[in-house]
Amino acid sequence: ESKNPSDAVVQAAETAVREVVGKMRMDTALAEERDQIAPRVRTLMQTILDRYKVGVEVVGINLQQGGVRPPEQVQSSFDDVLKAGQERERAKNEAQAYAN
């Protein structure tokens, strides 16, 4: 059993977020699959906490909007990747509209 449930919850949350997001592609984690992160994190957190008999039930996970803040050194590259993804979607939509 855990002697400090608060620390156990924080560690379980950090571990679960790293594992769930780490298994996703960056662009999908920021876009299409973003809504799947919280339920997956909750499930994994509960598994971890149960394994260590912490005695805490995770009832919900709230992810902050805009929670991704890359370091300043890579911000411009990060923005370029996001813009490229948006451009790809726009081009794909235009091509589909043209095909129809």
N, C-alpha and C positions, 0 to 999 in steps of 0.2 A: 504494500500500500504506500501511496505517496505521502510524505510528511508535509509537503507544501503544494496543495492543489493549484494555487494561482500560478506558480512557476510551471507546473506540469501542463496546465492549459496553454500557457504562452508557448512553451516548447513544442507541444503537440500541434498548435496552430502553425507555427513557423515551419515545422517539418512537413505538415500536410500541404501547405501552400507551395513549398519548394517542389515536392513530389508531383503534385497535380499540374502545376504550371510547367515544370521541367519536362513533362511528358508531352506537352503541346508544342506546336510550331508557334513562334512568336506572333506572326500575323494573325493566326486564328485565335490565339489566346486574347488578343486585343480586340478582335472583331466577332466573328461568327460563334466561337465557342466560349466567349466571355461569360454568358449566362449559365454555363455548365460548371464553372469553377467553384462557386459557392456550395452547391449540393455535393460535389465530389469531395471538397475540403471537409465539409461537415461529417460526411460518412467516414472518411479516413481519420479525422480527429477522434470521432467516437470510438473507432476501433482501437486506436492508440491508447486513449484514456481508459477504456475497458480492460485492455491488456495489462495495464499497470494498476488496475483497481483503484483509480483516483476517486470514483464515486461522484462524478460530474456528468450531467447529461447536456449535450450540445443541442440546443433547440433551434439555433439559427446562426447564419454567418452573414455579415454585412460587409461587402467590399466597397471601398470608397471609389467614387467616380474619379477618373483621372489619377488613380493611384500609382500609375507607372510614371516614374520620374527618373529618367536616365541621368547619369553624371554629366556635368557640363561639357566634358571633353568629347562625349559622343552624341550630344544633343542634335547637332546638325545632321549627322548620319542617321540617327533615329528618325528625324523628321523626313529625310529623303526616302527612307524605307516606307514610312506611312504614306507619303505622297505617291510613291511608285505603286503601292497597292491600290490606292484610290484611282489612279490613272488606269491601271490594269482593269479594274471593275468598270470604269467608264467606257473604255475601248471595247470591252466584252459586251456591254449593254448596247453600244452603238452597232456593233457587228450583228448582234441578234436582231435588232430593230431593222437593220438593212436586209437581213436574210428573210425576214417576214414580209 
